[in-house]
């Protein structure tokens, strides 16, 4: 049997493992790890094209095609987190990207059915507006046309939570439009909306492209973090979007939410092990597709409340003495 090596900075064939990615993660032979036992389908529920989930998921699928030879990998474009969790639970997908708060909702709806492979990176909740358009705080959204994210997305759920806890309640005080990220970007550019919410890893490609040709600013959300935590759970934290993320913006406080890769508890252990291993030992290659993949950290990856880690993921982490 050939032994495949995932090399730091890239993937290639080698005689054995024996290398490290600088994470304190020794690489194991395919024979020793049982990767060759991984079989079946790997349908990855992601998000809209142009957003981080889709790009990251596509890169994982490509690695799986190359290094999990008995697995058929594919990518499912979706409306993101909520649809992804629902798809994993109903068997339409095998693995899905999701925000931690949506994973928590899924666990409540179907107790004991969901598990995580890893906490992969943090989403940043953006509130994007036209620069100089008179919207400088969340309260300024009152009476405005606001894209709150498409149905089935984590953005839609989180935006609804934000509008609920905002002073005075803003759910019924805005003209809500359920647009995708692509639609939101174009609608803001054409002055068809005044603002849009989007939850994604830094930096969001479509927002970067928008900022190159259209003057945007981000609205600070620092006043809402503690209110969200008190109402919905400890999923939310303050995160700074640096000025370097998008052309023309100032550093802005956003809301951070952890992202998980989730699967059914019933996923075969060798497949869960193989995908978890692929995330870490192919991290440099995945980061070429999107920089969010570079934020994967083996020590934070094991923190996935309220979901348990899948036994296959646990086996990987224990082998690394995380």
C-alpha positions as CSV (number, residue, x, y, z in Angstrom):
1,X,0.0,0.0,0.0
2,X,1.3,3.5,-0.9
3,X,1.6,5.9,2.0
4,X,0.3,9.4,1.2
5,X,1.9,12.5,2.7
6,X,0.3,15.8,3.3
7,X,3.3,18.1,3.1
8,X,3.5,21.5,4.9
9,X,2.7,24.1,2.3
10,X,1.2,21.6,0.0
11,X,0.1,18.1,-0.6
12,X,2.2,15.4,-2.2
13,X,3.2,11.7,-2.4
14,X,5.9,10.5,0.0
15,X,7.4,7.4,1.6
16,X,6.0,8.1,5.0
17,X,4.6,10.8,7.3
18,X,7.2,12.1,9.7
19,X,6.6,15.8,9.0
20,X,4.8,18.5,10.9
21,X,2.8,21.6,10.0
22,X,4.2,23.6,12.9
23,X,1.1,22.8,14.9
24,X,2.7,20.1,17.0
25,X,0.8,17.6,14.9
26,X,2.8,14.5,13.8
27,X,1.5,13.0,10.6
28,X,0.5,9.3,10.6
29,X,0.7,6.7,7.9
30,X,-2.5,5.8,6.1
31,X,-2.0,2.3,7.3
32,X,-1.6,3.3,10.9
33,X,-4.5,5.8,10.9
34,X,-7.1,3.7,9.2
35,X,-7.8,6.5,6.6
36,X,-8.1,3.9,3.9
37,X,-11.1,2.5,5.6
38,X,-13.0,5.8,5.0
39,X,-15.7,5.0,2.4
40,X,-19.0,6.4,1.2
41,X,-20.2,9.9,0.3
42,X,-19.0,13.3,1.6
43,X,-21.7,15.8,0.6
44,X,-20.6,19.1,2.0
45,X,-23.3,21.6,2.7
46,X,-21.7,25.1,2.4
47,X,-23.3,28.4,1.4
48,X,-23.7,30.8,-1.4
49,X,-21.0,31.0,-4.1
50,X,-18.6,33.8,-3.4
51,X,-18.9,33.4,0.4
52,X,-16.5,31.7,2.8
53,X,-18.4,28.4,3.4
54,X,-18.6,27.6,-0.3
55,X,-14.9,28.4,-1.0
56,X,-13.6,26.5,2.1
57,X,-16.0,23.6,1.5
58,X,-14.9,23.3,-2.2
59,X,-11.3,23.1,-1.1
60,X,-12.1,20.4,1.4
61,X,-13.9,18.4,-1.3
62,X,-10.9,18.7,-3.7
63,X,-8.6,17.4,-1.0
64,X,-10.9,14.5,-0.2
65,X,-11.0,13.5,-3.8
66,X,-7.3,13.3,-3.8
67,X,-6.5,11.8,-0.4
68,X,-9.6,9.8,0.5
69,X,-9.8,7.6,-2.5
70,X,-12.8,5.5,-1.4
71,X,-14.9,8.6,-0.7
72,X,-17.1,10.4,-3.2
73,X,-16.9,14.1,-2.3
74,X,-19.1,16.9,-3.6
75,X,-20.2,20.4,-2.6
76,X,-23.8,21.6,-2.0
77,X,-24.5,25.3,-2.5
78,X,-27.0,26.3,0.2
79,X,-28.5,29.2,2.1
80,X,-25.8,28.4,4.7
81,X,-26.0,27.6,8.5
82,X,-29.6,26.7,9.2
83,X,-30.2,24.9,5.9
84,X,-26.8,23.1,6.4
85,X,-27.8,21.8,9.9
86,X,-31.2,20.8,8.6
87,X,-29.6,19.0,5.6
88,X,-27.2,17.1,7.9
89,X,-30.0,16.0,10.2
90,X,-32.3,14.9,7.4
91,X,-29.6,13.0,5.5
92,X,-29.4,15.3,2.5
93,X,-25.8,16.2,3.4
94,X,-23.0,14.4,5.3
95,X,-21.2,17.4,6.7
96,X,-22.1,21.0,7.0
97,X,-20.7,24.4,8.0
98,X,-22.6,26.2,10.6
99,X,-22.5,29.0,13.2
100,X,-22.4,27.8,16.8
101,X,-25.7,29.3,17.7
102,X,-27.4,27.6,14.8
103,X,-25.8,24.3,15.8
104,X,-27.2,24.8,19.3
105,X,-30.7,25.3,17.9
106,X,-30.2,22.1,15.9
107,X,-29.2,20.2,18.9
108,X,-32.3,21.4,20.8
109,X,-34.5,20.3,17.8
110,X,-32.9,16.9,17.5
111,X,-31.1,16.0,20.7
112,X,-28.2,13.7,20.4
113,X,-28.2,13.6,16.6
114,X,-25.5,16.2,15.8
115,X,-21.8,16.0,16.5
116,X,-18.9,18.3,15.5
117,X,-15.6,17.6,13.8
118,X,-14.0,20.9,14.7
119,X,-14.4,24.5,15.5
120,X,-12.9,25.9,12.4
121,X,-12.9,29.7,12.6
122,X,-15.0,32.6,13.8
123,X,-17.6,34.4,11.7
124,X,-18.0,38.2,11.9
125,X,-21.4,39.7,11.7
126,X,-21.2,42.6,9.3
127,X,-23.7,45.4,9.1
128,X,-22.8,47.1,5.8
129,X,-24.1,50.5,4.7
130,X,-23.2,53.1,2.1
131,X,-20.7,55.6,3.5
132,X,-22.3,58.9,4.2
133,X,-25.8,57.4,4.0
134,X,-26.8,58.5,7.4
135,X,-26.7,55.1,9.1
136,X,-24.1,55.1,11.9
137,X,-25.8,53.0,14.6
138,X,-28.2,50.1,14.7
139,X,-30.9,52.5,15.8
140,X,-30.5,54.4,12.5
141,X,-32.0,51.4,10.7
142,X,-35.4,52.4,11.9
143,X,-37.6,52.9,8.8
144,X,-34.8,51.8,6.4
145,X,-34.7,49.0,3.8
146,X,-32.5,46.3,5.3
147,X,-31.4,42.9,3.9
148,X,-31.6,40.5,6.8
149,X,-30.2,37.5,4.9
150,X,-32.0,34.8,3.0
151,X,-34.2,32.2,4.6
152,X,-32.2,29.3,6.0
153,X,-29.1,31.2,6.6
154,X,-27.2,31.9,9.8
155,X,-27.3,35.5,8.9
156,X,-31.1,35.6,9.0
157,X,-31.2,34.0,12.4
158,X,-28.5,36.3,13.9
159,X,-29.9,39.4,12.3
160,X,-33.3,38.6,13.8
161,X,-31.6,38.2,17.2
162,X,-29.9,41.5,16.8
163,X,-33.1,43.3,15.8
164,X,-34.9,41.7,18.8
165,X,-32.4,42.9,21.4
166,X,-31.8,46.4,19.9
167,X,-33.1,49.2,22.0
168,X,-36.9,49.5,21.5
169,X,-36.9,46.4,19.3
170,X,-36.4,46.9,15.5
171,X,-38.0,43.8,14.0
172,X,-41.1,45.6,13.0
173,X,-39.4,49.0,12.5
174,X,-37.4,48.2,9.4
175,X,-38.4,47.2,5.8
176,X,-36.9,43.7,5.9
177,X,-35.7,42.0,2.7
178,X,-34.6,38.4,2.7
179,X,-31.7,38.7,0.2
180,X,-28.6,36.5,-0.4
181,X,-25.2,38.1,-0.1
182,X,-24.9,38.4,-3.9
183,X,-28.3,40.1,-4.0
184,X,-27.5,42.3,-1.1
185,X,-24.3,43.6,-2.6
186,X,-26.0,44.5,-5.8
187,X,-29.0,46.0,-4.1
188,X,-26.8,48.3,-2.0
189,X,-24.8,49.3,-5.0
190,X,-28.1,50.2,-6.9
191,X,-29.6,52.0,-3.8
192,X,-32.4,49.5,-3.6
193,X,-31.6,48.8,0.0
194,X,-30.0,51.0,2.7
195,X,-28.1,48.3,4.6
196,X,-27.4,44.6,4.8
197,X,-26.4,42.0,7.4
198,X,-24.0,39.3,6.6
199,X,-22.2,36.8,8.8
200,X,-19.0,35.4,7.4
201,X,-15.3,34.9,8.0
202,X,-12.9,37.7,7.2
203,X,-12.6,38.8,4.7
204,X,-15.7,38.2,2.7
205,X,-14.8,38.3,-1.0
206,X,-18.0,39.8,-2.4
207,X,-17.8,42.6,0.2
208,X,-14.2,43.2,-0.7
209,X,-15.2,43.5,-4.3
210,X,-18.0,45.9,-3.5
211,X,-15.7,48.1,-1.4
212,X,-13.3,48.5,-4.4
213,X,-15.9,50.4,-6.4
214,X,-18.5,51.6,-3.9
215,X,-17.9,53.5,-0.7
216,X,-19.0,51.4,2.2
217,X,-18.8,51.5,6.0
218,X,-19.5,49.0,8.7
219,X,-21.8,49.9,11.6
220,X,-20.4,49.0,15.1
221,X,-22.3,46.4,17.0
222,X,-20.5,46.7,20.4
223,X,-23.6,47.7,22.3
224,X,-25.4,44.4,21.5
225,X,-23.0,41.7,22.4
226,X,-23.9,41.4,26.1
227,X,-27.6,41.6,25.3
228,X,-27.3,38.8,22.8
229,X,-25.4,36.7,25.3
230,X,-28.0,37.3,28.0
231,X,-30.9,36.4,25.7
232,X,-29.6,33.7,23.5
233,X,-26.5,32.2,25.1
234,X,-22.7,32.6,25.3
235,X,-22.1,32.2,21.6
236,X,-21.3,35.8,20.9
237,X,-18.2,37.9,21.4
238,X,-16.8,41.3,20.4
239,X,-14.5,41.1,17.4
240,X,-12.7,43.9,15.5
241,X,-12.8,44.1,11.8
242,X,-9.5,45.8,10.9
243,X,-9.3,48.6,8.4
244,X,-7.3,46.3,6.1
245,X,-10.2,44.0,5.6
246,X,-12.1,46.2,3.2
247,X,-11.1,49.3,1.3
248,X,-12.0,52.6,2.9
249,X,-13.4,51.4,6.2
250,X,-12.3,52.2,9.8
251,X,-11.7,49.5,12.4
252,X,-15.1,48.4,13.6
253,X,-16.5,46.3,16.3
254,X,-18.5,43.3,14.9
255,X,-20.0,40.3,16.6
256,X,-18.0,37.1,16.5
257,X,-19.6,33.7,16.4
258,X,-17.7,30.4,16.2
259,X,-18.1,28.2,13.2
260,X,-18.2,24.4,13.4
261,X,-18.2,21.5,10.9
262,X,-21.0,19.3,11.9
263,X,-22.0,15.7,11.1
264,X,-24.6,13.2,12.2
265,X,-23.5,11.1,15.2
266,X,-24.0,8.1,13.0
267,X,-21.3,9.0,10.5
268,X,-18.8,6.1,10.3
269,X,-15.8,6.7,12.5
270,X,-13.2,6.2,9.8
271,X,-14.8,8.9,7.6
272,X,-15.1,11.4,10.5
273,X,-11.4,10.7,11.4
274,X,-10.3,11.1,7.8
275,X,-12.0,14.4,7.3
276,X,-10.8,15.8,10.6
277,X,-7.2,14.8,9.7
278,X,-7.6,16.4,6.3
279,X,-8.6,19.7,7.8
280,X,-5.3,19.9,9.8
281,X,-2.8,18.2,7.7
282,X,-4.1,20.0,4.6
283,X,-4.5,23.3,6.3
284,X,-1.9,25.1,4.3
285,X,-3.4,23.9,1.1
286,X,-6.9,24.9,2.3
287,X,-5.7,28.3,3.2
288,X,-4.7,28.9,-0.4
289,X,-8.4,28.8,-1.2
290,X,-9.4,31.1,1.7
291,X,-7.4,32.6,4.5
292,X,-10.1,31.5,7.0
293,X,-8.7,28.0,6.8
294,X,-5.4,29.3,8.2
295,X,-7.1,30.1,11.5
296,X,-7.8,26.5,12.3
297,X,-6.1,25.8,15.6
298,X,-5.9,22.3,17.1
299,X,-6.4,23.5,20.7
300,X,-9.5,25.6,20.0
301,X,-10.9,23.1,17.5
302,X,-12.0,20.8,20.3
303,X,-14.3,23.4,21.9
304,X,-17.7,22.9,20.2
305,X,-20.4,23.5,22.8
306,X,-23.1,22.4,23.1
307,X,-22.2,19.7,20.6
308,X,-20.0,16.7,21.4
309,X,-17.1,15.9,19.2
310,X,-17.7,12.9,16.9
311,X,-15.7,9.8,18.1
312,X,-13.7,9.8,14.9
313,X,-12.6,13.4,15.5
314,X,-11.9,12.5,19.2
315,X,-9.6,9.7,18.0
316,X,-7.7,12.2,15.8
317,X,-7.3,14.8,18.5
318,X,-6.2,12.2,21.1
319,X,-3.5,11.0,18.7
320,X,-2.1,14.5,18.5
321,X,-2.3,15.0,22.4
322,X,-4.2,18.2,21.9
